Amino acid sequence: MLIDENTTLEAILENVPGAITVLAKHGLHSLSCPSEIYMPIQMVAQSRGIPIEHLIDDLRLACNADSL
């Protein structure tokens, strides 16, 4: 799966093994609004002050680790 700033949180949760762990590590422990699941990860991260670059890198690593 290709993950970038525009990938929705829903797609990440459905397709990236360990996504919940990675998101929690970066400070995204819960959703403040249920509609956030349909938003791009960049918007969700930005609303919490989470640096998107490291978050995306870790999500890509988790995704790639599953395909090895």
PDB file of N, CA, C and O in Angstrom, chain B, residues numbered from 101:
ATOM      1  N   MET B 101       0.836  -1.184   0.000  1.00  0.00           N
ATOM      2  CA  MET B 101       0.000   0.000   0.000  1.00  0.00           C
ATOM      3  C   MET B 101       0.877   1.242   0.000  1.00  0.00           C
ATOM      4  O   MET B 101       1.854   1.326   0.744  1.00  0.00           O
ATOM      5  N   LEU B 102       0.522   2.191  -0.830  1.00  0.00           N
ATOM      6  CA  LEU B 102       1.224   3.475  -0.871  1.00  0.00           C
ATOM      7  C   LEU B 102       0.619   4.395   0.176  1.00  0.00           C
ATOM      8  O   LEU B 102      -0.581   4.668   0.153  1.00  0.00           O
ATOM      9  N   ILE B 103       1.446   4.870   1.090  1.00  0.00           N
ATOM     10  CA  ILE B 103       0.983   5.772   2.139  1.00  0.00           C
ATOM     11  C   ILE B 103       1.616   7.132   1.915  1.00  0.00           C
ATOM     12  O   ILE B 103       2.835   7.259   1.803  1.00  0.00           O
ATOM     13  N   ASP B 104       0.757   8.156   1.852  1.00  0.00           N
ATOM     14  CA  ASP B 104       1.253   9.533   1.783  1.00  0.00           C
ATOM     15  C   ASP B 104       0.347  10.405   2.647  1.00  0.00           C
ATOM     16  O   ASP B 104      -0.508   9.895   3.371  1.00  0.00           O
ATOM     17  N   GLU B 105       0.537  11.712   2.567  1.00  0.00           N
ATOM     18  CA  GLU B 105      -0.199  12.648   3.410  1.00  0.00           C
ATOM     19  C   GLU B 105      -1.704  12.597   3.173  1.00  0.00           C
ATOM     20  O   GLU B 105      -2.484  12.963   4.053  1.00  0.00           O
ATOM     21  N   ASN B 106      -2.110  12.151   2.005  1.00  0.00           N
ATOM     22  CA  ASN B 106      -3.526  12.146   1.641  1.00  0.00           C
ATOM     23  C   ASN B 106      -4.233  10.825   1.920  1.00  0.00           C
ATOM     24  O   ASN B 106      -5.435  10.706   1.681  1.00  0.00           O
ATOM     25  N   THR B 107      -3.511   9.840   2.417  1.00  0.00           N
ATOM     26  CA  THR B 107      -4.120   8.552   2.749  1.00  0.00           C
ATOM     27  C   THR B 107      -5.029   8.748   3.959  1.00  0.00           C
ATOM     28  O   THR B 107      -4.633   9.362   4.950  1.00  0.00           O
ATOM     29  N   THR B 108      -6.233   8.228   3.870  1.00  0.00           N
ATOM     30  CA  THR B 108      -7.161   8.400   4.989  1.00  0.00           C
ATOM     31  C   THR B 108      -6.773   7.509   6.155  1.00  0.00           C
ATOM     32  O   THR B 108      -6.132   6.471   5.990  1.00  0.00           O
ATOM     33  N   LEU B 109      -7.170   7.937   7.306  1.00  0.00           N
ATOM     34  CA  LEU B 109      -6.922   7.149   8.505  1.00  0.00           C
ATOM     35  C   LEU B 109      -7.615   5.786   8.390  1.00  0.00           C
ATOM     36  O   LEU B 109      -7.084   4.776   8.851  1.00  0.00           O
ATOM     37  N   GLU B 110      -8.779   5.763   7.786  1.00  0.00           N
ATOM     38  CA  GLU B 110      -9.512   4.510   7.577  1.00  0.00           C
ATOM     39  C   GLU B 110      -8.685   3.521   6.755  1.00  0.00           C
ATOM     40  O   GLU B 110      -8.573   2.352   7.124  1.00  0.00           O
ATOM     41  N   ALA B 111      -8.107   3.980   5.649  1.00  0.00           N
ATOM     42  CA  ALA B 111      -7.298   3.113   4.789  1.00  0.00           C
ATOM     43  C   ALA B 111      -6.073   2.596   5.534  1.00  0.00           C
ATOM     44  O   ALA B 111      -5.685   1.438   5.378  1.00  0.00           O
ATOM     45  N   ILE B 112      -5.477   3.448   6.331  1.00  0.00           N
ATOM     46  CA  ILE B 112      -4.299   3.049   7.098  1.00  0.00           C
ATOM     47  C   ILE B 112      -4.670   1.961   8.112  1.00  0.00           C
ATOM     48  O   ILE B 112      -3.982   0.947   8.228  1.00  0.00           O
ATOM     49  N   LEU B 113      -5.753   2.184   8.835  1.00  0.00           N
ATOM     50  CA  LEU B 113      -6.172   1.206   9.842  1.00  0.00           C
ATOM     51  C   LEU B 113      -6.563  -0.132   9.222  1.00  0.00           C
ATOM     52  O   LEU B 113      -6.358  -1.182   9.830  1.00  0.00           O
ATOM     53  N   GLU B 114      -7.119  -0.098   8.030  1.00  0.00           N
ATOM     54  CA  GLU B 114      -7.534  -1.331   7.363  1.00  0.00           C
ATOM     55  C   GLU B 114      -6.379  -2.082   6.706  1.00  0.00           C
ATOM     56  O   GLU B 114      -6.451  -3.301   6.549  1.00  0.00           O
ATOM     57  N   ASN B 115      -5.320  -1.380   6.321  1.00  0.00           N
ATOM     58  CA  ASN B 115      -4.286  -1.994   5.485  1.00  0.00           C
ATOM     59  C   ASN B 115      -2.884  -2.076   6.080  1.00  0.00           C
ATOM     60  O   ASN B 115      -2.022  -2.759   5.526  1.00  0.00           O
ATOM     61  N   VAL B 116      -2.645  -1.403   7.184  1.00  0.00           N
ATOM     62  CA  VAL B 116      -1.295  -1.403   7.757  1.00  0.00           C
ATOM     63  C   VAL B 116      -1.301  -2.201   9.060  1.00  0.00           C
ATOM     64  O   VAL B 116      -1.891  -1.769  10.051  1.00  0.00           O
ATOM     65  N   PRO B 117      -0.647  -3.359   9.062  1.00  0.00           N
ATOM     66  CA  PRO B 117      -0.552  -4.139  10.300  1.00  0.00           C
ATOM     67  C   PRO B 117       0.185  -3.329  11.367  1.00  0.00           C
ATOM     68  O   PRO B 117       1.230  -2.739  11.093  1.00  0.00           O
ATOM     69  N   GLY B 118      -0.347  -3.303  12.547  1.00  0.00           N
ATOM     70  CA  GLY B 118       0.296  -2.563  13.626  1.00  0.00           C
ATOM     71  C   GLY B 118       0.068  -1.069  13.561  1.00  0.00           C
ATOM     72  O   GLY B 118       0.746  -0.313  14.258  1.00  0.00           O
ATOM     73  N   ALA B 119      -0.867  -0.625  12.743  1.00  0.00           N
ATOM     74  CA  ALA B 119      -1.115   0.811  12.584  1.00  0.00           C
ATOM     75  C   ALA B 119      -1.484   1.469  13.912  1.00  0.00           C
ATOM     76  O   ALA B 119      -1.044   2.583  14.197  1.00  0.00           O
ATOM     77  N   ILE B 120      -2.275   0.798  14.709  1.00  0.00           N
ATOM     78  CA  ILE B 120      -2.701   1.385  15.979  1.00  0.00           C
ATOM     79  C   ILE B 120      -1.496   1.654  16.875  1.00  0.00           C
ATOM     80  O   ILE B 120      -1.427   2.692  17.533  1.00  0.00           O
ATOM     81  N   THR B 121      -0.560   0.730  16.899  1.00  0.00           N
ATOM     82  CA  THR B 121       0.648   0.905  17.701  1.00  0.00           C
ATOM     83  C   THR B 121       1.469   2.084  17.210  1.00  0.00           C
ATOM     84  O   THR B 121       1.950   2.885  18.012  1.00  0.00           O
ATOM     85  N   VAL B 122       1.633   2.197  15.888  1.00  0.00           N
ATOM     86  CA  VAL B 122       2.406   3.296  15.299  1.00  0.00           C
ATOM     87  C   VAL B 122       1.725   4.627  15.583  1.00  0.00           C
ATOM     88  O   VAL B 122       2.387   5.589  15.972  1.00  0.00           O
ATOM     89  N   LEU B 123       0.421   4.693  15.394  1.00  0.00           N
ATOM     90  CA  LEU B 123      -0.315   5.937  15.635  1.00  0.00           C
ATOM     91  C   LEU B 123      -0.199   6.357  17.104  1.00  0.00           C
ATOM     92  O   LEU B 123       0.011   7.532  17.403  1.00  0.00           O
ATOM     93  N   ALA B 124      -0.337   5.395  18.012  1.00  0.00           N
ATOM     94  CA  ALA B 124      -0.229   5.692  19.440  1.00  0.00           C
ATOM     95  C   ALA B 124       1.169   6.184  19.798  1.00  0.00           C
ATOM     96  O   ALA B 124       1.318   7.105  20.602  1.00  0.00           O
ATOM     97  N   LYS B 125       2.181   5.578  19.211  1.00  0.00           N
ATOM     98  CA  LYS B 125       3.571   5.993  19.459  1.00  0.00           C
ATOM     99  C   LYS B 125       3.774   7.467  19.120  1.00  0.00           C
ATOM    100  O   LYS B 125       4.573   8.152  19.758  1.00  0.00           O
ATOM    101  N   HIS B 126       3.058   7.943  18.129  1.00  0.00           N
ATOM    102  CA  HIS B 126       3.194   9.328  17.688  1.00  0.00           C
ATOM    103  C   HIS B 126       2.196  10.267  18.357  1.00  0.00           C
ATOM    104  O   HIS B 126       2.144  11.450  18.020  1.00  0.00           O
ATOM    105  N   GLY B 127       1.408   9.763  19.294  1.00  0.00           N
ATOM    106  CA  GLY B 127       0.509  10.616  20.048  1.00  0.00           C
ATOM    107  C   GLY B 127      -0.927  10.620  19.572  1.00  0.00           C
ATOM    108  O   GLY B 127      -1.742  11.386  20.086  1.00  0.00           O
ATOM    109  N   LEU B 128      -1.256   9.787  18.608  1.00  0.00           N
ATOM    110  CA  LEU B 128      -2.630   9.717  18.141  1.00  0.00           C
ATOM    111  C   LEU B 128      -3.293   8.522  18.825  1.00  0.00           C
ATOM    112  O   LEU B 128      -3.375   7.427  18.268  1.00  0.00           O
ATOM    113  N   HIS B 129      -3.764   8.768  20.054  1.00  0.00           N
ATOM    114  CA  HIS B 129      -4.321   7.706  20.877  1.00  0.00           C
ATOM    115  C   HIS B 129      -5.814   7.496  20.671  1.00  0.00           C
ATOM    116  O   HIS B 129      -6.334   6.403  20.893  1.00  0.00           O
ATOM    117  N   SER B 130      -6.490   8.543  20.248  1.00  0.00           N
ATOM    118  CA  SER B 130      -7.940   8.446  20.054  1.00  0.00           C
ATOM    119  C   SER B 130      -8.382   9.492  19.041  1.00  0.00           C
ATOM    120  O   SER B 130      -7.623  10.393  18.682  1.00  0.00           O
ATOM    121  N   LEU B 131      -9.608   9.358  18.594  1.00  0.00           N
ATOM    122  CA  LEU B 131     -10.168  10.321  17.664  1.00  0.00           C
ATOM    123  C   LEU B 131     -11.011  11.316  18.450  1.00  0.00           C
ATOM    124  O   LEU B 131     -11.810  10.928  19.303  1.00  0.00           O
ATOM    125  N   SER B 132     -10.830  12.590  18.160  1.00  0.00           N
ATOM    126  CA  SER B 132     -11.631  13.595  18.854  1.00  0.00           C
ATOM    127  C   SER B 132     -13.000  13.734  18.200  1.00  0.00           C
ATOM    128  O   SER B 132     -13.950  14.226  18.810  1.00  0.00           O
ATOM    129  N   CYS B 133     -13.083  13.291  16.948  1.00  0.00           N
ATOM    130  CA  CYS B 133     -14.338  13.356  16.204  1.00  0.00           C
ATOM    131  C   CYS B 133     -14.423  12.099  15.338  1.00  0.00           C
ATOM    132  O   CYS B 133     -13.458  11.775  14.646  1.00  0.00           O
ATOM    133  N   PRO B 134     -15.532  11.395  15.358  1.00  0.00           N
ATOM    134  CA  PRO B 134     -15.644  10.158  14.567  1.00  0.00           C
ATOM    135  C   PRO B 134     -15.385  10.346  13.073  1.00  0.00           C
ATOM    136  O   PRO B 134     -14.945   9.412  12.403  1.00  0.00           O
ATOM    137  N   SER B 135     -15.647  11.524  12.553  1.00  0.00           N
ATOM    138  CA  SER B 135     -15.434  11.749  11.119  1.00  0.00           C
ATOM    139  C   SER B 135     -13.956  11.818  10.753  1.00  0.00           C
ATOM    140  O   SER B 135     -13.614  11.775   9.571  1.00  0.00           O
ATOM    141  N   GLU B 136     -13.064  11.926  11.757  1.00  0.00           N
ATOM    142  CA  GLU B 136     -11.628  11.981  11.469  1.00  0.00           C
ATOM    143  C   GLU B 136     -11.134  10.726  10.750  1.00  0.00           C
ATOM    144  O   GLU B 136     -10.137  10.773  10.029  1.00  0.00           O
ATOM    145  N   ILE B 137     -11.820   9.626  10.943  1.00  0.00           N
ATOM    146  CA  ILE B 137     -11.380   8.385  10.312  1.00  0.00           C
ATOM    147  C   ILE B 137     -11.392   8.501   8.786  1.00  0.00           C
ATOM    148  O   ILE B 137     -10.657   7.787   8.103  1.00  0.00           O
ATOM    149  N   TYR B 138     -12.215   9.390   8.257  1.00  0.00           N
ATOM    150  CA  TYR B 138     -12.323   9.574   6.806  1.00  0.00           C
ATOM    151  C   TYR B 138     -11.439  10.709   6.288  1.00  0.00           C
ATOM    152  O   TYR B 138     -11.452  11.008   5.094  1.00  0.00           O
ATOM    153  N   MET B 139     -10.681  11.336   7.169  1.00  0.00           N
ATOM    154  CA  MET B 139      -9.814  12.456   6.787  1.00  0.00           C
ATOM    155  C   MET B 139      -8.417  11.964   6.412  1.00  0.00           C
ATOM    156  O   MET B 139      -7.989  10.899   6.856  1.00  0.00           O
ATOM    157  N   PRO B 140      -7.712  12.743   5.594  1.00  0.00           N
ATOM    158  CA  PRO B 140      -6.310  12.408   5.306  1.00  0.00           C
ATOM    159  C   PRO B 140      -5.485  12.449   6.596  1.00  0.00           C
ATOM    160  O   PRO B 140      -5.735  13.268   7.481  1.00  0.00           O
ATOM    161  N   ILE B 141      -4.518  11.569   6.683  1.00  0.00           N
ATOM    162  CA  ILE B 141      -3.682  11.480   7.881  1.00  0.00           C
ATOM    163  C   ILE B 141      -2.993  12.812   8.178  1.00  0.00           C
ATOM    164  O   ILE B 141      -2.751  13.132   9.342  1.00  0.00           O
ATOM    165  N   GLN B 142      -2.677  13.584   7.153  1.00  0.00           N
ATOM    166  CA  GLN B 142      -2.037  14.884   7.371  1.00  0.00           C
ATOM    167  C   GLN B 142      -2.942  15.812   8.181  1.00  0.00           C
ATOM    168  O   GLN B 142      -2.461  16.508   9.075  1.00  0.00           O
ATOM    169  N   MET B 143      -4.221  15.835   7.889  1.00  0.00           N
ATOM    170  CA  MET B 143      -5.145  16.702   8.622  1.00  0.00           C
ATOM    171  C   MET B 143      -5.293  16.260  10.075  1.00  0.00           C
ATOM    172  O   MET B 143      -5.340  17.090  10.984  1.00  0.00           O
ATOM    173  N   VAL B 144      -5.366  14.966  10.283  1.00  0.00           N
ATOM    174  CA  VAL B 144      -5.508  14.438  11.641  1.00  0.00           C
ATOM    175  C   VAL B 144      -4.253  14.749  12.455  1.00  0.00           C
ATOM    176  O   VAL B 144      -4.342  15.197  13.598  1.00  0.00           O
ATOM    177  N   ALA B 145      -3.094  14.509  11.865  1.00  0.00           N
ATOM    178  CA  ALA B 145      -1.827  14.771  12.557  1.00  0.00           C
ATOM    179  C   ALA B 145      -1.654  16.265  12.822  1.00  0.00           C
ATOM    180  O   ALA B 145      -1.257  16.666  13.916  1.00  0.00           O
ATOM    181  N   GLN B 146      -1.951  17.073  11.829  1.00  0.00           N
ATOM    182  CA  GLN B 146      -1.784  18.518  11.965  1.00  0.00           C
ATOM    183  C   GLN B 146      -2.673  19.068  13.085  1.00  0.00           C
ATOM    184  O   GLN B 146      -2.253  19.964  13.818  1.00  0.00           O
ATOM    185  N   SER B 147      -3.877  18.552  13.224  1.00  0.00           N
ATOM    186  CA  SER B 147      -4.785  19.042  14.257  1.00  0.00           C
ATOM    187  C   SER B 147      -4.262  18.758  15.665  1.00  0.00           C
ATOM    188  O   SER B 147      -4.701  19.377  16.634  1.00  0.00           O
ATOM    189  N   ARG B 148      -3.325  17.821  15.768  1.00  0.00           N
ATOM    190  CA  ARG B 148      -2.747  17.471  17.069  1.00  0.00           C
ATOM    191  C   ARG B 148      -1.292  17.907  17.217  1.00  0.00           C
ATOM    192  O   ARG B 148      -0.665  17.650  18.244  1.00  0.00           O
ATOM    193  N   GLY B 149      -0.766  18.555  16.210  1.00  0.00           N
ATOM    194  CA  GLY B 149       0.626  18.994  16.275  1.00  0.00           C
ATOM    195  C   GLY B 149       1.623  17.863  16.128  1.00  0.00           C
ATOM    196  O   GLY B 149       2.746  17.955  16.624  1.00  0.00           O
ATOM    197  N   ILE B 150       1.223  16.792  15.448  1.00  0.00           N
ATOM    198  CA  ILE B 150       2.098  15.632  15.249  1.00  0.00           C
ATOM    199  C   ILE B 150       2.864  15.817  13.945  1.00  0.00           C
ATOM    200  O   ILE B 150       2.246  16.017  12.899  1.00  0.00           O
ATOM    201  N   PRO B 151       4.209  15.756  13.981  1.00  0.00           N
ATOM    202  CA  PRO B 151       4.993  15.871  12.749  1.00  0.00           C
ATOM    203  C   PRO B 151       4.660  14.730  11.786  1.00  0.00           C
ATOM    204  O   PRO B 151       4.828  13.559  12.124  1.00  0.00           O
ATOM    205  N   ILE B 152       4.200  15.068  10.615  1.00  0.00           N
ATOM    206  CA  ILE B 152       3.703  14.082   9.658  1.00  0.00           C
ATOM    207  C   ILE B 152       4.810  13.236   9.032  1.00  0.00           C
ATOM    208  O   ILE B 152       4.581  12.072   8.704  1.00  0.00           O
ATOM    209  N   GLU B 153       5.998  13.797   8.862  1.00  0.00           N
ATOM    210  CA  GLU B 153       7.065  13.072   8.165  1.00  0.00           C
ATOM    211  C   GLU B 153       7.442  11.784   8.881  1.00  0.00           C
ATOM    212  O   GLU B 153       7.531  10.726   8.259  1.00  0.00           O
ATOM    213  N   HIS B 154       7.664  11.872  10.187  1.00  0.00           N
ATOM    214  CA  HIS B 154       8.072  10.684  10.955  1.00  0.00           C
ATOM    215  C   HIS B 154       6.925   9.687  11.076  1.00  0.00           C
ATOM    216  O   HIS B 154       7.140   8.475  11.061  1.00  0.00           O
ATOM    217  N   LEU B 155       5.727  10.198  11.193  1.00  0.00           N
ATOM    218  CA  LEU B 155       4.562   9.322  11.275  1.00  0.00           C
ATOM    219  C   LEU B 155       4.410   8.506   9.999  1.00  0.00           C
ATOM    220  O   LEU B 155       4.209   7.293  10.057  1.00  0.00           O
ATOM    221  N   ILE B 156       4.505   9.161   8.854  1.00  0.00           N
ATOM    222  CA  ILE B 156       4.384   8.458   7.578  1.00  0.00           C
ATOM    223  C   ILE B 156       5.527   7.471   7.394  1.00  0.00           C
ATOM    224  O   ILE B 156       5.311   6.356   6.918  1.00  0.00           O
ATOM    225  N   ASP B 157       6.733   7.864   7.764  1.00  0.00           N
ATOM    226  CA  ASP B 157       7.871   6.943   7.667  1.00  0.00           C
ATOM    227  C   ASP B 157       7.614   5.673   8.473  1.00  0.00           C
ATOM    228  O   ASP B 157       7.849   4.568   7.983  1.00  0.00           O
ATOM    229  N   ASP B 158       7.133   5.826   9.709  1.00  0.00           N
ATOM    230  CA  ASP B 158       6.884   4.660  10.553  1.00  0.00           C
ATOM    231  C   ASP B 158       5.731   3.807  10.024  1.00  0.00           C
ATOM    232  O   ASP B 158       5.774   2.581  10.123  1.00  0.00           O
ATOM    233  N   LEU B 159       4.704   4.444   9.463  1.00  0.00           N
ATOM    234  CA  LEU B 159       3.603   3.682   8.870  1.00  0.00           C
ATOM    235  C   LEU B 159       4.077   2.901   7.654  1.00  0.00           C
ATOM    236  O   LEU B 159       3.670   1.758   7.445  1.00  0.00           O
ATOM    237  N   ARG B 160       4.932   3.515   6.858  1.00  0.00           N
ATOM    238  CA  ARG B 160       5.494   2.812   5.686  1.00  0.00           C
ATOM    239  C   ARG B 160       6.348   1.636   6.131  1.00  0.00           C
ATOM    240  O   ARG B 160       6.290   0.570   5.519  1.00  0.00           O
ATOM    241  N   LEU B 161       7.134   1.807   7.177  1.00  0.00           N
ATOM    242  CA  LEU B 161       7.939   0.711   7.691  1.00  0.00           C
ATOM    243  C   LEU B 161       7.060  -0.443   8.165  1.00  0.00           C
ATOM    244  O   LEU B 161       7.353  -1.607   7.892  1.00  0.00           O
ATOM    245  N   ALA B 162       5.992  -0.119   8.868  1.00  0.00           N
ATOM    246  CA  ALA B 162       5.072  -1.150   9.342  1.00  0.00           C
ATOM    247  C   ALA B 162       4.426  -1.882   8.169  1.00  0.00           C
ATOM    248  O   ALA B 162       4.240  -3.099   8.207  1.00  0.00           O
ATOM    249  N   CYS B 163       4.093  -1.138   7.149  1.00  0.00           N
ATOM    250  CA  CYS B 163       3.477  -1.726   5.959  1.00  0.00           C
ATOM    251  C   CYS B 163       4.464  -2.633   5.227  1.00  0.00           C
ATOM    252  O   CYS B 163       4.105  -3.728   4.795  1.00  0.00           O
ATOM    253  N   ASN B 164       5.690  -2.181   5.093  1.00  0.00           N
ATOM    254  CA  ASN B 164       6.727  -2.957   4.400  1.00  0.00           C
ATOM    255  C   ASN B 164       7.159  -4.176   5.193  1.00  0.00           C
ATOM    256  O   ASN B 164       7.499  -5.207   4.612  1.00  0.00           O
ATOM    257  N   ALA B 165       7.148  -4.069   6.510  1.00  0.00           N
ATOM    258  CA  ALA B 165       7.553  -5.192   7.353  1.00  0.00           C
ATOM    259  C   ALA B 165       6.604  -6.366   7.157  1.00  0.00           C
ATOM    260  O   ALA B 165       7.020  -7.522   7.236  1.00  0.00           O
ATOM    261  N   ASP B 166       5.349  -6.080   6.906  1.00  0.00           N
ATOM    262  CA  ASP B 166       4.375  -7.146   6.694  1.00  0.00           C
ATOM    263  C   ASP B 166       4.591  -7.879   5.379  1.00  0.00           C
ATOM    264  O   ASP B 166       4.254  -9.057   5.255  1.00  0.00           O
ATOM    265  N   SER B 167       5.156  -7.175   4.392  1.00  0.00           N
ATOM    266  CA  SER B 167       5.327  -7.795   3.070  1.00  0.00           C
ATOM    267  C   SER B 167       6.630  -8.566   2.950  1.00  0.00           C
ATOM    268  O   SER B 167       6.882  -9.176   1.911  1.00  0.00           O
ATOM    269  N   LEU B 168       7.467  -8.556   3.985  1.00  0.00           N
ATOM    270  CA  LEU B 168       8.743  -9.295   3.935  1.00  0.00           C
ATOM    271  C   LEU B 168       8.541 -10.762   4.202  1.00  0.00           C
ATOM    272  O   LEU B 168       9.505 -11.528   4.198  1.00  0.00           O
TER     273      LEU B 168
END
